[in-house]
């Protein structure tokens, strides 16, 4: 056990340890090539060379073939060129995050004991090997693989994890995936797959994660009858596709995994733990709180739905309120109409809610202000109106989270919804009384002024016609009267 010992050179004394069975040199600073003699140690079974600066292997590409090694991890290094042929008895083969090129060797499919194959984050090209069915974990994420996913899964398949995200894969999802009764994790994000939503996979009892993000999927995501299914599903990512149609009212009824609190089974992160000497964690791109981030580890209790950037319409089903353990929900950039469902208030674990750029109308339910974990909300560019719910979590959001809704008012917007209904102070009441008295005084003046003016004009007209002598004498001359 020489893990994290700040070693800069491969220890030569290991050559004399003929009984050595397990070697851990991970997390050091060793450069150069792995010595050829290492693979000649007769009892060597487990080798971990990860997180160093190795750039190659001494000897030929077949140097590993006859080794007794069953678990080999040389991830997070600087290896280049072709991938070496794995040992005949290999059970776990991990070479992720290097710079390997070329095709994945066909010899990997000839290793009957191989269970875990992780070649992600390299520059492999060509097609996907035809041996996926007999493996439990396959991670080919972020390479340059082309072609289709082999449709070769039979009823004896042991596959639990399949990650081929970020490649150039086209065609359709294999219909035989329905035979993978142990499948937990399916990730095909960022490819060119053109297919309908895989409703058939709802029969898989342990499926926890599906990511179809950024492909060319199309059509409805609601089954013709009943709820969607997927009782154990905790993460569904289908954003950036061409899905259409609406969600049935009972769409989320059977999502029991997102309705019940997960207390954990001894593990903190989602992954496969079949082998006590090697822990494989799911890697997934997740949009949370307005940001896309790659999560190298996903907490076991995490539950998220991302339907953004499609053409889904209709109303958001009230059954969303059944997903009480949901942490992130993104329905943005769609065509949803109607009001924001009141049952959102039941999703008490919700931390991120994005409903922006839809056609939602009506008021934002005031009950959303009671969601104490809601750190991010975006309802911008809809047709919402009325007062924004009060609450520290909501009033602290940026103005942009509510922009594009002409009828919204209240914090954090500048527009106030209505005048204050608080009782007036004594000074305000006194000022109001004075204003009222002034108004009444002017009303009285106007009331008296009108009849008085009319009466005066009438008298003047009469005097002008009859010119009474007594008035002439008083004034002094008739001329004054006319003037």
SEGU-46514 format. One record per residue (C-alpha): residue in one letter; y, x, z. Coordinates in steps of 0.05 Angstrom, whole numbers. Example, Ala and Ser with C-alpha at 12.3 -4.5 7.8 and 13.67 -1.06 7.14 Angstrom:
// residues 2
> res,Y,X,Z
> A,-90,246,156
> S,-21,273,143
This chain:
// residues 483
> res,Y,X,Z
> X,0,0,0
> X,60,38,-27
> X,105,-21,-42
> X,180,-9,-36
> X,175,63,-14
> X,229,90,-60
> X,178,132,-98
> X,204,164,-163
> X,140,197,-189
> X,69,171,-197
> X,29,197,-136
> X,-21,248,-161
> X,-62,248,-98
> X,-90,180,-118
> X,-134,215,-169
> X,-179,240,-114
> X,-189,172,-81
> X,-255,152,-114
> X,-264,92,-66
> X,-196,63,-79
> X,-201,-12,-92
> X,-130,-37,-88
> X,-65,-3,-107
> X,5,-31,-98
> X,62,12,-125
> X,110,-45,-138
> X,185,-43,-125
> X,194,32,-133
> X,232,78,-182
> X,174,108,-220
> X,190,127,-293
> X,150,151,-352
> X,79,133,-371
> X,22,107,-329
> X,-30,165,-325
> X,-95,156,-362
> X,-138,179,-303
> X,-118,118,-262
> X,-164,73,-302
> X,-223,119,-289
> X,-225,105,-215
> X,-294,71,-209
> X,-278,18,-156
> X,-206,2,-173
> X,-199,-74,-177
> X,-127,-94,-163
> X,-67,-57,-191
> X,6,-77,-182
> X,57,-33,-218
> X,112,-86,-224
> X,186,-73,-217
> X,189,1,-236
> X,213,38,-298
> X,147,51,-334
> X,155,54,-410
> X,83,65,-434
> X,11,84,-422
> X,-22,152,-432
> X,-80,150,-481
> X,-98,99,-534
> X,-86,24,-535
> X,-159,15,-513
> X,-150,56,-449
> X,-155,-6,-405
> X,-215,-37,-439
> X,-270,-6,-396
> X,-232,-5,-331
> X,-261,-41,-270
> X,-193,-74,-257
> X,-194,-150,-250
> X,-121,-162,-231
> X,-67,-124,-267
> X,8,-135,-259
> X,57,-89,-294
> X,115,-139,-301
> X,188,-120,-295
> X,184,-53,-329
> X,207,-22,-394
> X,142,-22,-435
> X,151,-26,-510
> X,106,-30,-571
> X,40,-68,-574
> X,7,-98,-513
> X,-54,-57,-491
> X,-122,-88,-495
> X,-138,-119,-427
> X,-199,-97,-385
> X,-264,-133,-399
> X,-268,-163,-329
> X,-195,-183,-324
> X,-179,-245,-284
> X,-104,-240,-280
> X,-61,-205,-333
> X,14,-204,-320
> X,62,-166,-365
> X,124,-210,-363
> X,195,-183,-371
> X,182,-122,-414
> X,197,-107,-487
> X,128,-115,-519
> X,127,-133,-593
> X,78,-154,-645
> X,23,-207,-639
> X,-13,-225,-575
> X,-80,-189,-582
> X,-138,-233,-601
> X,-179,-195,-550
> X,-146,-235,-495
> X,-187,-295,-518
> X,-251,-254,-511
> X,-243,-245,-436
> X,-287,-298,-406
> X,-262,-286,-335
> X,-187,-290,-352
> X,-151,-345,-314
> X,-78,-325,-310
> X,-40,-299,-371
> X,35,-286,-362
> X,68,-252,-422
> X,136,-286,-415
> X,203,-252,-429
> X,180,-205,-483
> X,188,-201,-559
> X,120,-224,-581
> X,116,-258,-649
> X,62,-293,-689
> X,23,-353,-664
> X,-3,-377,-597
> X,-74,-353,-580
> X,-131,-403,-589
> X,-159,-393,-519
> X,-112,-434,-476
> X,-163,-487,-456
> X,-204,-441,-411
> X,-144,-412,-374
> X,-112,-442,-313
> X,-42,-412,-322
> X,-8,-394,-388
> X,64,-371,-390
> X,90,-348,-458
> X,162,-367,-444
> X,220,-333,-481
> X,186,-297,-538
> X,190,-307,-613
> X,125,-345,-623
> X,119,-392,-682
> X,71,-444,-708
> X,42,-500,-666
> X,9,-506,-598
> X,-66,-505,-612
> X,-98,-573,-605
> X,-162,-546,-572
> X,-164,-575,-502
> X,-230,-607,-484
> X,-253,-645,-423
> X,-275,-580,-389
> X,-204,-551,-392
> X,-180,-520,-327
> X,-107,-514,-350
> X,-56,-525,-294
> X,6,-492,-322
> X,31,-487,-394
> X,99,-457,-407
> X,118,-441,-479
> X,192,-454,-472
> X,245,-417,-513
> X,204,-400,-575
> X,203,-424,-647
> X,145,-473,-640
> X,144,-534,-685
> X,97,-591,-701
> X,74,-640,-648
> X,48,-636,-577
> X,-28,-628,-576
> X,-60,-697,-568
> X,-118,-663,-531
> X,-72,-646,-472
> X,-94,-713,-445
> X,-160,-679,-429
> X,-126,-629,-382
> X,-139,-669,-318
> X,-114,-611,-274
> X,-48,-602,-311
> X,12,-599,-264
> X,66,-564,-304
> X,84,-574,-377
> X,145,-539,-406
> X,161,-537,-480
> X,237,-534,-475
> X,281,-502,-529
> X,233,-506,-588
> X,229,-546,-653
> X,176,-596,-634
> X,184,-663,-669
> X,144,-718,-636
> X,146,-782,-596
> X,148,-785,-521
> X,78,-766,-493
> X,61,-832,-458
> X,-13,-814,-459
> X,-2,-760,-407
> X,13,-812,-353
> X,-62,-815,-339
> X,-61,-743,-313
> X,-65,-750,-237
> X,-30,-685,-216
> X,26,-677,-267
> X,89,-657,-229
> X,136,-628,-281
> X,151,-645,-354
> X,206,-610,-393
> X,217,-630,-466
> X,290,-608,-466
> X,325,-586,-530
> X,273,-604,-583
> X,269,-658,-636
> X,234,-712,-598
> X,253,-783,-618
> X,238,-856,-606
> X,234,-897,-542
> X,218,-871,-473
> X,197,-938,-445
> X,125,-961,-456
> X,114,-1028,-491
> X,89,-1058,-426
> X,99,-1043,-353
> X,131,-983,-318
> X,129,-912,-344
> X,74,-887,-297
> X,68,-813,-276
> X,57,-825,-201
> X,62,-751,-182
> X,120,-733,-228
> X,178,-699,-192
> X,217,-669,-249
> X,227,-700,-318
> X,273,-662,-366
> X,282,-694,-435
> X,355,-678,-450
> X,383,-657,-518
> X,335,-697,-561
> X,339,-760,-603
> X,307,-810,-555
> X,331,-882,-565
> X,322,-951,-536
> X,332,-976,-465
> X,297,-969,-398
> X,256,-1028,-373
> X,278,-1058,-307
> X,214,-1032,-272
> X,218,-964,-305
> X,216,-924,-240
> X,170,-969,-200
> X,109,-923,-201
> X,144,-857,-187
> X,115,-851,-118
> X,124,-775,-113
> X,200,-784,-117
> X,197,-842,-68
> X,162,-807,-11
> X,185,-747,28
> X,146,-683,16
> X,134,-644,79
> X,99,-588,43
> X,28,-562,41
> X,42,-493,69
> X,80,-470,7
> X,155,-471,-3
> X,157,-467,-79
> X,122,-503,-136
> X,68,-462,-168
> X,-6,-443,-171
> X,-36,-409,-110
> X,-109,-407,-129
> X,-113,-333,-116
> X,-89,-309,-48
> X,-70,-241,-78
> X,-23,-270,-130
> X,26,-327,-126
> X,52,-357,-190
> X,117,-396,-186
> X,143,-447,-237
> X,205,-424,-276
> X,250,-479,-302
> X,320,-491,-329
> X,353,-545,-287
> X,421,-577,-293
> X,449,-589,-224
> X,520,-603,-204
> X,545,-595,-275
> X,514,-527,-288
> X,451,-506,-325
> X,414,-452,-287
> X,346,-419,-294
> X,307,-427,-229
> X,254,-374,-220
> X,228,-415,-162
> X,232,-490,-152
> X,226,-519,-82
> X,166,-564,-71
> X,209,-623,-49
> X,257,-619,-109
> X,260,-682,-151
> X,304,-688,-213
> X,313,-731,-276
> X,353,-708,-336
> X,359,-757,-394
> X,426,-730,-419
> X,448,-721,-491
> X,404,-773,-523
> X,419,-843,-551
> X,392,-885,-495
> X,426,-952,-482
> X,422,-1016,-443
> X,431,-1021,-368
> X,410,-970,-317
> X,351,-1003,-282
> X,358,-1023,-209
> X,290,-992,-196
> X,326,-925,-194
> X,339,-944,-121
> X,266,-934,-106
> X,271,-859,-117
> X,297,-846,-47
> X,279,-771,-51
> X,314,-758,-117
> X,361,-699,-113
> X,392,-694,-182
> X,402,-748,-236
> X,436,-736,-303
> X,444,-794,-352
> X,507,-767,-386
> X,522,-769,-460
> X,484,-832,-476
> X,500,-905,-492
> X,486,-938,-425
> X,524,-1003,-412
> X,534,-1051,-355
> X,551,-1034,-283
> X,530,-976,-240
> X,470,-1004,-200
> X,484,-1020,-128
> X,414,-993,-107
> X,441,-923,-119
> X,461,-928,-46
> X,387,-923,-28
> X,379,-855,-60
> X,400,-821,4
> X,378,-750,-15
> X,420,-750,-79
> X,462,-687,-87
> X,482,-690,-160
> X,499,-752,-202
> X,525,-748,-274
> X,538,-813,-311
> X,594,-787,-354
> X,606,-805,-428
> X,571,-872,-430
> X,597,-943,-436
> X,591,-965,-364
> X,639,-1018,-340
> X,657,-1054,-275
> X,670,-1021,-209
> X,639,-960,-177
> X,598,-987,-118
> X,634,-971,-53
> X,567,-956,-22
> X,564,-890,-60
> X,615,-865,-9
> X,560,-866,44
> X,515,-816,8
> X,527,-757,54
> X,491,-705,9
> X,527,-724,-55
> X,562,-658,-71
> X,575,-673,-145
> X,591,-737,-182
> X,617,-746,-252
> X,632,-815,-282
> X,685,-793,-331
> X,695,-824,-400
> X,668,-894,-386
> X,701,-962,-380
> X,702,-965,-304
> X,756,-1000,-264
> X,778,-1013,-193
> X,782,-969,-132
> X,742,-904,-127
> X,697,-907,-65
> X,726,-875,-3
> X,689,-817,28
> X,697,-743,38
> X,644,-726,-13
> X,676,-768,-68
> X,750,-759,-54
> X,739,-684,-55
> X,715,-684,-127
> X,761,-658,-183
> X,803,-707,-222
> X,763,-692,-284
> X,703,-726,-253
> X,738,-793,-261
> X,781,-781,-323
> X,776,-826,-384
> X,771,-891,-344
> X,837,-926,-353
> X,823,-977,-299
> X,804,-931,-242
> X,850,-917,-184
> X,850,-884,-116
> X,835,-814,-93
> X,827,-763,-123
> X,867,-796,-179
> X,943,-802,-172
> X,942,-877,-188
> X,944,-921,-126
> X,906,-986,-129
> X,954,-1033,-91
> X,1012,-1032,-42
> X,997,-1019,30
> X,978,-1080,69
> X,996,-1049,137
> X,1045,-1091,181
> X,1118,-1069,173
> X,1152,-1028,227
> X,1211,-1055,268
> X,1261,-1016,226
> X,1229,-1041,160
> X,1230,-1111,188
> X,1304,-1105,208
> X,1323,-1079,139
> X,1284,-1135,106
> X,1322,-1186,149
> X,1389,-1157,128
> X,1369,-1159,56
> X,1347,-1230,64
> X,1413,-1249,97
> X,1452,-1217,39
> X,1411,-1255,-11
> X,1423,-1321,26
> X,1498,-1306,30
> X,1503,-1294,-44
> X,1463,-1357,-56
> X,1513,-1396,-14
> X,1572,-1366,-52
> X,1541,-1382,-118
> X,1525,-1452,-95
> X,1597,-1464,-74
> X,1628,-1426,-132
> X,1597,-1468,-186
> X,1621,-1538,-164
> X,1688,-1510,-142
> X,1701,-1479,-210
> X,1683,-1543,-246
> X,1726,-1584,-200
> X,1786,-1538,-210
> X,1781,-1540,-285
> X,1776,-1616,-284
> X,1840,-1622,-242
> X,1877,-1574,-287
> X,1859,-1615,-348
> X,1884,-1679,-316
> X,1950,-1647,-295
> X,1961,-1620,-365
> X,1955,-1690,-394
> X,1997,-1731,-345
> X,2049,-1680,-321
> X,2067,-1714,-255
> X,2140,-1708,-238
> X,2128,-1687,-166
> X,2089,-1627,-189
> X,2144,-1607,-238
> X,2194,-1609,-184
> X,2151,-1567,-139
> X,2137,-1514,-191
> X,2208,-1515,-218
> X,2197,-1528,-292
> X,2148,-1561,-340
> X,2141,-1495,-376
> X,2106,-1465,-316
> X,2053,-1519,-319
> X,2033,-1503,-390
> X,2037,-1429,-377
